[in-house]
Amino acid sequence: MQRGQESPDPVKVRTLPVQVAAHLTRRIVSGGMEDGRAPSELDIAQEFGVSRVVARETLKILASLDIVDVAQGKRVVVRPPAEWDYLSPLLIEWLPTEIVGELLQELHQMRVLLEPELAAMAAASASDEALDRLRGEIDRMSALEADPNAYLEVDHEFHMEICRAADNRLLDRIMYSARWLGTASRRITNEAPAALRKATADHTEIYEALVARDPDRARAAMRKHLANNSNLLAEKEQQTRRARRR
């Protein structure tokens, strides 16, 4: 596959409750709900011509994403957007592009806070087996620089291997929970010219610091890698803004 060429995404088949939940979420985001009141089960059934069962499942989906509060005998209310589950792949799929862009910037802030320290911890605690696996990921990256989609998966696994090597279960789950946003971010940064070649060089530098068992060097190498990613995200955002103005 040539550089920059992407295979088509698989067709996503969504159930009726998910489709209705998506529609309602977009309406909420656009300010289409008055006084913070969300439609009831009956309202949904009547508006969309669906059964009460479908309407009930729709509200369960919205509640599971912390978008609404559903209490027996009370009206359904919209929760503050700051409290929504932004780590859910469903919610990310439904949000407008500009909000996803903001979330990617916030993801980068989170990574800057966590990943340099995870790399430093891994430098002190990684087993020989973990280092061997990281070496294998580096080799795969080098071989996949012309295939952004496949590279993305290996890139994610490299960072998760470092997280596992740091041996902190809570931090591991935090990083894993953000994987959907991480995938969206990597899709953007991988588009830049020579981005994958530079990423492989960054990952190799991180790996070499881990092999040297040097926490300070590993921390610095991870910070450098994340700074490079931040620059690519900023460049993409500038391109998007220029395109909108045109």
VEXFI-225603 format. One record per residue (C-alpha): residue in one letter; z, x, y. Coordinates in Angstrom, 3 decimals. Example, Ala and Ser with C-alpha at 12.3 -4.5 7.8 and 13.67 -1.06 7.14 Angstrom:
<sites>
{"A" {7.800 12.300 -4.500}}
{"S" {7.140 13.670 -1.060}}
</sites>
This chain:
<sites>
{"M" {0.000 0.000 0.000}}
{"Q" {-0.929 1.399 3.415}}
{"R" {1.677 2.070 6.093}}
{"G" {2.408 -0.995 8.158}}
{"Q" {0.905 -3.365 5.590}}
{"E" {3.381 -5.977 4.398}}
{"S" {3.242 -8.120 1.344}}
{"P" {3.572 -11.849 2.085}}
{"D" {7.062 -13.310 1.879}}
{"P" {7.657 -15.554 -1.113}}
{"V" {7.404 -19.277 -0.445}}
{"K" {10.848 -20.692 0.283}}
{"V" {11.497 -24.086 -1.238}}
{"R" {14.311 -25.827 0.638}}
{"T" {16.162 -28.880 -0.568}}
{"L" {16.195 -31.980 1.615}}
{"P" {19.819 -31.484 2.772}}
{"V" {18.998 -27.905 3.822}}
{"Q" {15.935 -29.084 5.753}}
{"V" {17.950 -31.720 7.600}}
{"A" {20.761 -29.229 8.283}}
{"A" {18.212 -26.813 9.750}}
{"H" {16.827 -29.516 12.031}}
{"L" {20.292 -30.488 13.252}}
{"T" {21.337 -26.886 13.811}}
{"R" {18.292 -26.259 15.996}}
{"R" {19.097 -29.413 17.934}}
{"I" {22.665 -28.245 18.482}}
{"V" {21.528 -24.794 19.636}}
{"S" {19.111 -26.359 22.116}}
{"G" {21.915 -28.467 23.622}}
{"G" {20.744 -31.720 22.108}}
{"M" {24.220 -32.948 21.101}}
{"E" {26.173 -34.754 23.816}}
{"D" {29.910 -34.151 24.311}}
{"G" {30.080 -31.908 21.251}}
{"R" {29.633 -34.855 18.949}}
{"A" {27.548 -34.390 15.797}}
{"P" {25.881 -37.248 13.894}}
{"S" {27.893 -38.953 11.201}}
{"E" {26.810 -39.420 7.608}}
{"L" {25.472 -42.855 8.514}}
{"D" {23.675 -41.533 11.614}}
{"I" {21.902 -38.884 9.542}}
{"A" {20.890 -41.358 6.840}}
{"Q" {19.392 -43.725 9.403}}
{"E" {17.648 -41.147 11.599}}
{"F" {16.039 -39.159 8.807}}
{"G" {15.534 -41.970 6.317}}
{"V" {17.558 -40.219 3.616}}
{"S" {20.233 -41.425 1.235}}
{"R" {23.939 -41.228 2.016}}
{"V" {24.199 -38.577 -0.686}}
{"V" {21.679 -36.366 1.140}}
{"A" {23.447 -37.022 4.453}}
{"R" {26.792 -36.070 2.907}}
{"E" {25.369 -32.833 1.498}}
{"T" {23.851 -32.054 4.893}}
{"L" {27.247 -32.277 6.551}}
{"K" {28.776 -30.138 3.801}}
{"I" {26.193 -27.428 4.545}}
{"L" {26.890 -27.551 8.278}}
{"A" {30.632 -27.458 7.629}}
{"S" {30.275 -24.493 5.257}}
{"L" {28.580 -22.587 8.090}}
{"D" {31.424 -23.527 10.469}}
{"I" {28.947 -25.396 12.668}}
{"V" {30.788 -28.723 12.454}}
{"D" {34.206 -30.023 11.554}}
{"V" {34.235 -32.964 9.179}}
{"A" {37.522 -34.831 8.756}}
{"Q" {38.067 -38.055 6.841}}
{"G" {38.226 -41.026 9.204}}
{"K" {37.329 -38.962 12.282}}
{"R" {34.082 -38.292 14.081}}
{"V" {32.074 -35.174 13.224}}
{"V" {32.379 -32.590 15.988}}
{"V" {30.438 -29.417 16.759}}
{"R" {32.495 -26.238 16.553}}
{"P" {32.206 -23.570 19.276}}
{"P" {29.143 -21.361 18.600}}
{"A" {31.339 -18.241 18.648}}
{"E" {32.980 -19.503 15.434}}
{"W" {29.802 -20.069 13.411}}
{"D" {29.106 -18.050 10.261}}
{"Y" {26.537 -15.618 11.599}}
{"L" {26.567 -13.655 8.349}}
{"S" {24.868 -16.529 6.526}}
{"P" {21.162 -15.991 5.774}}
{"L" {20.556 -19.696 6.287}}
{"L" {21.933 -19.700 9.817}}
{"I" {19.998 -16.554 10.729}}
{"E" {16.836 -18.265 9.510}}
{"W" {17.452 -21.290 11.752}}
{"L" {18.398 -19.555 14.992}}
{"P" {15.902 -18.863 17.803}}
{"T" {14.477 -15.367 18.119}}
{"E" {16.438 -14.479 21.232}}
{"I" {19.785 -15.268 19.587}}
{"V" {18.841 -13.273 16.482}}
{"G" {17.993 -10.363 18.800}}
{"E" {21.476 -10.586 20.318}}
{"L" {23.025 -10.641 16.857}}
{"L" {21.108 -7.531 15.845}}
{"Q" {22.542 -5.720 18.849}}
{"E" {26.018 -6.872 17.840}}
{"L" {25.342 -5.729 14.280}}
{"H" {24.508 -2.284 15.632}}
{"Q" {27.812 -2.223 17.519}}
{"M" {29.619 -3.060 14.289}}
{"R" {27.772 -0.348 12.388}}
{"V" {28.608 2.258 15.020}}
{"L" {32.280 1.361 14.673}}
{"L" {32.327 1.414 10.863}}
{"E" {29.635 3.577 9.311}}
{"P" {30.438 6.993 10.834}}
{"E" {33.992 6.657 9.547}}
{"L" {32.749 5.451 6.171}}
{"A" {30.546 8.540 5.967}}
{"A" {33.520 10.752 6.836}}
{"M" {35.628 9.044 4.174}}
{"A" {32.833 9.405 1.616}}
{"A" {32.537 13.125 2.375}}
{"A" {36.150 13.514 1.311}}
{"S" {36.111 11.225 -1.712}}
{"A" {32.581 10.843 -3.153}}
{"S" {32.286 11.677 -6.846}}
{"D" {29.575 13.955 -8.198}}
{"E" {27.995 10.878 -9.773}}
{"A" {27.865 9.114 -6.398}}
{"L" {26.245 12.159 -4.815}}
{"D" {23.678 12.220 -7.613}}
{"R" {22.848 8.582 -6.922}}
{"L" {22.465 9.317 -3.213}}
{"R" {20.130 12.189 -4.046}}
{"G" {18.065 9.775 -6.093}}
{"E" {17.885 7.344 -3.166}}
{"I" {16.665 10.149 -0.889}}
{"D" {13.930 11.016 -3.390}}
{"R" {12.861 7.368 -3.557}}
{"M" {12.775 7.124 0.223}}
{"S" {10.446 10.112 0.405}}
{"A" {8.119 8.459 -2.081}}
{"L" {8.164 5.066 -0.306}}
{"E" {7.441 6.035 3.292}}
{"A" {4.123 4.173 3.086}}
{"D" {5.778 0.998 1.768}}
{"P" {8.199 -0.436 4.378}}
{"N" {9.334 -3.362 2.226}}
{"A" {10.311 -1.224 -0.751}}
{"Y" {11.801 1.427 1.554}}
{"L" {14.035 -1.200 3.138}}
{"E" {15.745 -1.944 -0.171}}
{"V" {16.397 1.724 -0.921}}
{"D" {17.665 2.278 2.618}}
{"H" {20.177 -0.536 2.194}}
{"E" {21.323 0.817 -1.162}}
{"F" {21.840 4.299 0.325}}
{"H" {24.228 2.943 2.947}}
{"M" {26.031 0.745 0.434}}
{"E" {26.456 3.726 -1.907}}
{"I" {28.181 5.586 0.927}}
{"C" {30.374 2.551 1.519}}
{"R" {31.337 2.407 -2.158}}
{"A" {32.032 6.150 -2.170}}
{"A" {34.466 5.646 0.710}}
{"D" {36.513 3.589 -1.780}}
{"N" {37.683 0.783 0.500}}
{"R" {37.062 -2.649 -0.970}}
{"L" {37.512 -4.580 2.272}}
{"L" {35.098 -2.414 4.238}}
{"D" {32.666 -2.633 1.330}}
{"R" {32.713 -6.441 1.498}}
{"I" {32.268 -6.435 5.276}}
{"M" {29.201 -4.225 4.996}}
{"Y" {27.813 -6.247 2.102}}
{"S" {28.295 -9.526 3.962}}
{"A" {26.165 -8.227 6.841}}
{"R" {23.254 -7.341 4.557}}
{"W" {20.999 -10.167 5.760}}
{"L" {21.256 -9.064 9.373}}
{"G" {20.829 -5.479 8.209}}
{"T" {17.593 -6.437 6.506}}
{"A" {16.325 -8.124 9.680}}
{"S" {17.231 -5.046 11.713}}
{"R" {15.515 -2.650 9.326}}
{"R" {12.337 -4.731 9.326}}
{"I" {12.135 -4.139 13.081}}
{"T" {12.947 -0.430 13.106}}
{"N" {10.620 0.264 10.172}}
{"E" {7.642 -0.940 12.225}}
{"A" {7.753 1.997 14.643}}
{"P" {5.253 4.853 14.107}}
{"A" {6.680 7.539 11.810}}
{"A" {9.939 5.556 11.638}}
{"L" {10.329 5.922 7.878}}
{"R" {9.673 9.653 7.900}}
{"K" {12.340 10.073 10.599}}
{"A" {14.717 7.806 8.699}}
{"T" {14.325 9.900 5.555}}
{"A" {15.162 13.022 7.575}}
{"D" {18.263 11.296 8.989}}
{"H" {19.406 10.160 5.554}}
{"T" {18.857 13.646 4.158}}
{"E" {21.055 15.086 6.910}}
{"I" {23.791 12.602 6.065}}
{"Y" {23.487 13.403 2.363}}
{"E" {23.716 17.149 2.965}}
{"A" {26.912 16.644 4.975}}
{"L" {28.395 14.652 2.097}}
{"V" {27.458 17.338 -0.418}}
{"A" {29.117 19.917 1.849}}
{"R" {32.269 17.754 1.782}}
{"D" {32.360 17.966 5.593}}
{"P" {33.740 14.727 7.143}}
{"D" {33.041 15.750 10.749}}
{"R" {29.455 16.677 9.961}}
{"A" {28.937 13.456 7.989}}
{"R" {30.365 11.394 10.842}}
{"A" {28.079 13.089 13.362}}
{"A" {24.994 12.725 11.148}}
{"M" {25.622 8.997 10.717}}
{"R" {26.110 8.552 14.461}}
{"K" {22.816 10.327 15.101}}
{"H" {21.034 8.070 12.615}}
{"L" {22.465 4.918 14.182}}
{"A" {21.571 6.139 17.676}}
{"N" {17.966 6.601 16.536}}
{"N" {17.979 3.049 15.184}}
{"S" {19.381 1.751 18.455}}
{"N" {16.561 3.414 20.375}}
{"L" {13.973 1.772 18.114}}
{"L" {15.597 -1.654 18.582}}
{"A" {15.637 -1.178 22.357}}
{"E" {11.958 -0.201 22.379}}
{"K" {11.070 -3.286 20.334}}
{"E" {13.040 -5.516 22.703}}
{"Q" {11.205 -4.055 25.699}}
{"Q" {7.857 -4.683 24.002}}
{"T" {8.875 -8.291 23.299}}
{"R" {9.890 -8.862 26.914}}
{"R" {6.627 -7.423 28.220}}
{"A" {4.689 -9.674 25.842}}
{"R" {6.586 -12.737 27.084}}
{"R" {5.849 -11.885 30.718}}
{"R" {2.122 -11.591 29.910}}
</sites>
